Amino acid sequence: MIETKDIDINNREYGNPVTAVDACEPFETAKKAELVGSARTNLDALALLGRSIFAGVFIALGTQLSVLVTHTATSSYGLNQLVGGAAFTLAMVLIVITGAELFMGSPLIAISFLSQKITGRAFTRHVIIAFIGNLIGALTMVVWIYVSEQWTMSNYLLGAKIILMANEKVNTSFGVLFARGMMGNALTCLGVWLCYSGKSNIDKILSLLWPVSCLMACGFEHGVVNMWLIPMGIVLKDNRMVLTVAEKVHGGRLDLSNLTFFKGFLFDNLCPVVLGNVI
């Protein structure tokens, strides 16, 4: 965090002094982002990995909640998506307030690099470790959600919805996933950027709600969400009860041939999505 005394709050460009209870002005937010990015890259590898694993866990929990609150909805599609997006905000709130390290927030550290507060090597190190930790955390939650049998809710409808969502993601074209990945991380970074302007946890929660809800409601792509959702679908596709319900919802036989870990998940989905997220 950065204290008010670190910034010239009487900056002539903005006219009026900034009081301690006000949200940060844009120049304060940029300064805070530089300092936060520098502090994040100074974490030792083990601490960074641990924080990144927790971020993967939080994203998985938020995604599970998002699917849960919408899987039986019969109201309008847009409203369902908005409710699911608002529920997913839980994940980003947990990440920001606990200080977990999300790979998709790492591009904000580029501000510290551009202001020459960190090296390119430190930036690259942070992105790689955060990515690995997020993947470990998300895959860990695949195990625990499966063991908890959350997917059996509503006579296996919850599991069926997960399969349908995962299958759609692995059968979407590279260009579409790339564009959705760019938009998805633009909104993620905007949400975190708005948090930097806040002075309290309530400020941060409200700042995250709108960009993150937009991300999920519009169907943009979040690489760490897919690290949990698609592997979860892969695990569930071999369950006959879940598959039967999924085909009933789909209205016919499902082609799940591309719902695989290496080709479908890593190559066809995660590669274009992560590339879009980073750019």
C-alpha positions as CSV (number, residue, x, y, z in Angstrom):
1,M,0.0,0.0,0.0
2,I,1.1,3.6,-0.5
3,E,0.5,6.4,2.0
4,T,-0.9,9.8,1.1
5,K,2.3,11.5,2.2
6,D,4.2,9.7,-0.6
7,I,2.3,11.7,-3.2
8,D,2.0,15.4,-3.8
9,I,-1.7,15.6,-3.0
10,N,-1.7,19.3,-4.0
11,N,-0.7,18.5,-7.5
12,R,-1.5,21.5,-9.6
13,E,-2.8,19.4,-12.5
14,Y,-5.8,18.3,-10.4
15,G,-6.5,21.6,-8.6
16,N,-7.9,20.6,-5.3
17,P,-6.1,18.7,-2.5
18,V,-7.1,15.0,-2.0
19,T,-8.3,14.2,1.5
20,A,-7.6,10.9,3.2
21,V,-11.2,9.7,2.7
22,D,-11.4,10.4,-1.0
23,A,-10.6,7.8,-3.7
24,C,-7.2,8.2,-5.2
25,E,-6.9,10.6,-8.1
26,P,-5.6,9.0,-11.4
27,F,-2.0,10.2,-10.8
28,E,-2.1,8.6,-7.3
29,T,-3.5,5.4,-8.7
30,A,-0.7,5.1,-11.2
31,K,1.9,5.7,-8.5
32,K,0.4,3.1,-6.3
33,A,0.3,0.6,-9.2
34,E,4.0,1.1,-9.7
35,L,4.9,0.5,-6.1
36,V,2.5,-2.5,-5.7
37,G,4.0,-4.1,-8.9
38,S,7.5,-3.6,-7.5
39,A,6.6,-5.2,-4.2
40,R,4.9,-8.2,-5.9
41,T,8.0,-9.0,-8.0
42,N,10.2,-8.9,-4.9
43,L,8.5,-11.9,-3.3
44,D,10.6,-15.0,-3.1
45,A,9.7,-17.9,-5.4
46,L,8.0,-20.0,-2.8
47,A,5.9,-17.2,-1.4
48,L,4.9,-16.2,-4.9
49,L,4.0,-19.8,-5.8
50,G,1.9,-20.2,-2.6
51,R,0.0,-17.0,-3.2
52,S,-0.6,-18.1,-6.9
53,I,-1.9,-21.5,-5.8
54,F,-4.5,-19.7,-3.6
55,A,-5.5,-17.5,-6.5
56,G,-6.2,-20.6,-8.6
57,V,-8.3,-22.0,-5.7
58,F,-10.3,-18.8,-5.4
59,I,-11.0,-18.6,-9.1
60,A,-12.3,-22.2,-9.0
61,L,-14.5,-21.4,-6.1
62,G,-15.9,-18.3,-7.8
63,T,-16.5,-20.2,-11.0
64,Q,-18.3,-23.1,-9.2
65,L,-20.5,-20.5,-7.4
66,S,-21.3,-18.8,-10.7
67,V,-22.4,-22.0,-12.4
68,L,-24.3,-23.1,-9.3
69,V,-26.5,-20.0,-9.0
70,T,-27.4,-20.1,-12.7
71,H,-27.7,-23.8,-13.6
72,T,-31.4,-24.1,-12.9
73,A,-32.4,-20.6,-14.1
74,T,-35.2,-20.3,-16.5
75,S,-35.3,-16.5,-16.8
76,S,-33.8,-14.4,-19.5
77,Y,-30.3,-15.3,-20.7
78,G,-28.8,-11.9,-20.1
79,L,-30.1,-11.7,-16.5
80,N,-28.7,-15.2,-15.8
81,Q,-25.3,-14.2,-17.1
82,L,-25.3,-11.0,-15.0
83,V,-26.2,-12.9,-11.8
84,G,-23.5,-15.5,-12.6
85,G,-21.0,-12.7,-13.2
86,A,-21.8,-11.0,-9.9
87,A,-21.4,-14.3,-8.1
88,F,-18.0,-14.9,-9.7
89,T,-16.8,-11.5,-8.2
90,L,-16.3,-13.5,-5.0
91,A,-13.1,-14.9,-6.6
92,M,-11.6,-11.5,-7.4
93,V,-12.6,-10.1,-4.0
94,L,-10.8,-13.0,-2.2
95,I,-7.7,-12.5,-4.4
96,V,-7.4,-8.8,-4.0
97,I,-8.1,-8.6,-0.3
98,T,-5.9,-11.6,0.7
99,G,-3.0,-10.6,-1.6
100,A,-3.2,-13.8,-3.7
101,E,-1.3,-13.7,-7.0
102,L,-3.4,-14.0,-10.2
103,F,-1.6,-14.6,-13.5
104,M,-4.2,-12.5,-15.3
105,G,-3.4,-9.5,-13.0
106,S,0.4,-9.8,-13.8
107,P,0.2,-7.6,-16.9
108,L,-0.4,-4.6,-14.6
109,I,3.1,-5.1,-13.3
110,A,4.3,-4.0,-16.7
111,I,3.6,-0.5,-15.4
112,S,6.4,-1.0,-12.9
113,F,8.6,-2.2,-15.7
114,L,7.9,0.8,-17.9
115,S,8.7,3.1,-15.0
116,Q,12.0,1.2,-14.6
117,K,11.2,0.1,-11.1
118,I,11.7,-3.6,-12.0
119,T,13.6,-5.5,-14.6
120,G,12.2,-7.5,-17.5
121,R,13.6,-10.6,-15.9
122,A,11.7,-10.0,-12.7
123,F,8.5,-9.4,-14.6
124,T,8.9,-12.6,-16.7
125,R,9.7,-14.6,-13.5
126,H,6.6,-13.3,-11.8
127,V,4.3,-14.2,-14.8
128,I,5.7,-17.7,-15.2
129,I,5.4,-18.6,-11.5
130,A,2.0,-17.1,-11.2
131,F,0.8,-19.1,-14.2
132,I,2.1,-22.4,-12.7
133,G,0.7,-21.7,-9.3
134,N,-2.7,-20.8,-10.7
135,L,-2.8,-24.0,-12.7
136,I,-1.9,-26.1,-9.6
137,G,-4.6,-24.4,-7.5
138,A,-7.3,-24.8,-10.1
139,L,-6.5,-28.5,-10.7
140,T,-6.4,-29.1,-7.0
141,M,-10.0,-27.8,-6.8
142,V,-11.0,-30.2,-9.6
143,V,-10.2,-33.0,-7.2
144,W,-12.0,-31.4,-4.2
145,I,-15.1,-30.4,-6.0
146,Y,-15.3,-33.9,-7.5
147,V,-14.9,-35.6,-4.2
148,S,-17.5,-33.2,-2.6
149,E,-20.0,-34.4,-5.3
150,Q,-21.2,-30.8,-5.9
151,W,-21.8,-31.8,-9.5
152,T,-24.7,-34.1,-8.5
153,M,-26.9,-31.2,-7.5
154,S,-30.4,-31.0,-9.2
155,N,-30.2,-34.6,-10.3
156,Y,-26.8,-34.1,-12.0
157,L,-27.9,-30.9,-13.8
158,L,-25.0,-28.9,-12.3
159,G,-22.4,-31.4,-13.7
160,A,-24.2,-31.5,-17.0
161,K,-23.9,-27.7,-17.3
162,I,-20.2,-27.9,-16.5
163,I,-19.7,-30.4,-19.3
164,L,-21.7,-28.3,-21.8
165,M,-19.7,-25.1,-21.0
166,A,-16.4,-26.9,-21.1
167,N,-17.2,-28.6,-24.5
168,E,-18.2,-25.2,-26.0
169,K,-14.9,-23.7,-24.9
170,V,-12.7,-26.4,-26.5
171,N,-14.7,-26.2,-29.8
172,T,-14.4,-22.4,-30.3
173,S,-12.1,-21.1,-32.9
174,F,-8.6,-19.7,-32.2
175,G,-9.5,-16.1,-33.3
176,V,-12.6,-15.9,-31.3
177,L,-10.9,-17.2,-28.1
178,F,-8.0,-14.8,-28.7
179,A,-10.3,-11.8,-29.0
180,R,-12.3,-12.9,-26.0
181,G,-9.1,-13.4,-24.0
182,M,-8.0,-9.9,-24.7
183,M,-11.3,-8.4,-23.6
184,G,-11.5,-10.7,-20.6
185,N,-8.1,-9.6,-19.2
186,A,-8.7,-6.0,-20.1
187,L,-11.7,-6.1,-17.7
188,T,-9.8,-8.0,-15.1
189,C,-7.0,-5.5,-15.1
190,L,-9.5,-2.6,-15.1
191,G,-11.1,-4.1,-12.0
192,V,-7.8,-4.3,-10.2
193,W,-6.8,-0.8,-11.3
194,L,-10.0,0.6,-9.9
195,C,-9.1,-1.2,-6.6
196,Y,-5.9,0.7,-6.4
197,S,-7.9,3.9,-6.4
198,G,-9.9,2.8,-3.3
199,K,-9.1,3.5,0.3
200,S,-11.1,0.7,2.0
201,N,-12.2,-2.9,1.4
202,I,-15.7,-1.8,0.5
203,D,-14.2,0.5,-2.2
204,K,-12.4,-2.5,-3.6
205,I,-15.4,-4.8,-3.6
206,L,-17.6,-2.3,-5.4
207,S,-14.8,-1.5,-7.8
208,L,-14.5,-5.2,-8.8
209,L,-18.2,-5.9,-9.1
210,W,-18.9,-4.1,-12.4
211,P,-15.8,-5.0,-14.6
212,V,-15.8,-8.6,-13.4
213,S,-19.6,-9.0,-13.8
214,C,-19.2,-7.6,-17.4
215,L,-16.4,-10.1,-18.1
216,M,-18.5,-13.2,-17.2
217,A,-21.9,-11.9,-18.4
218,C,-20.4,-11.1,-21.9
219,G,-18.8,-14.5,-22.1
220,F,-15.2,-13.2,-22.4
221,E,-12.4,-15.6,-21.7
222,H,-10.5,-15.9,-18.4
223,G,-7.5,-18.3,-18.6
224,V,-7.6,-19.3,-15.0
225,V,-11.4,-20.0,-15.0
226,N,-10.7,-22.4,-17.9
227,M,-8.0,-24.1,-15.8
228,W,-10.7,-25.4,-13.6
229,L,-13.8,-25.5,-15.7
230,I,-12.5,-27.5,-18.7
231,P,-10.6,-30.2,-16.6
232,M,-13.7,-30.5,-14.4
233,G,-15.7,-31.1,-17.6
234,I,-13.1,-33.7,-18.7
235,V,-13.5,-35.6,-15.4
236,L,-17.3,-35.5,-15.5
237,K,-17.7,-36.6,-19.1
238,D,-17.1,-40.2,-18.3
239,N,-20.0,-40.2,-15.7
240,R,-23.0,-41.8,-17.4
241,M,-25.6,-40.1,-15.2
242,V,-24.1,-36.6,-15.9
243,L,-23.7,-37.3,-19.6
244,T,-27.3,-38.5,-19.9
245,V,-28.5,-35.2,-18.4
246,A,-26.1,-33.2,-20.5
247,E,-27.4,-34.8,-23.7
248,K,-31.0,-34.2,-22.6
249,V,-30.3,-30.5,-22.1
250,H,-28.4,-30.3,-25.4
251,G,-31.2,-32.0,-27.2
252,G,-29.3,-34.8,-28.8
253,R,-26.0,-36.8,-28.7
254,L,-23.0,-34.8,-27.7
255,D,-19.7,-34.9,-29.5
256,L,-17.1,-34.7,-26.7
257,S,-14.2,-35.9,-28.8
258,N,-12.3,-32.7,-28.4
259,L,-12.9,-32.4,-24.6
260,T,-9.5,-33.7,-23.8
261,F,-6.7,-32.5,-21.6
262,F,-3.8,-31.9,-24.0
263,K,-5.4,-31.1,-27.4
264,G,-8.7,-29.6,-26.3
265,F,-7.8,-27.9,-23.1
266,L,-4.1,-27.0,-23.4
267,F,-3.7,-26.5,-27.1
268,D,-7.1,-25.5,-28.5
269,N,-8.3,-23.4,-25.6
270,L,-5.6,-22.3,-23.2
271,C,-3.1,-21.3,-25.8
272,P,-5.2,-18.7,-27.6
273,V,-6.9,-17.5,-24.4
274,V,-3.7,-17.0,-22.5
275,L,-2.1,-15.2,-25.5
276,G,-5.1,-12.9,-25.6
277,N,-5.0,-12.4,-21.8
278,V,-1.3,-11.3,-21.9
279,I,-1.7,-9.0,-24.9
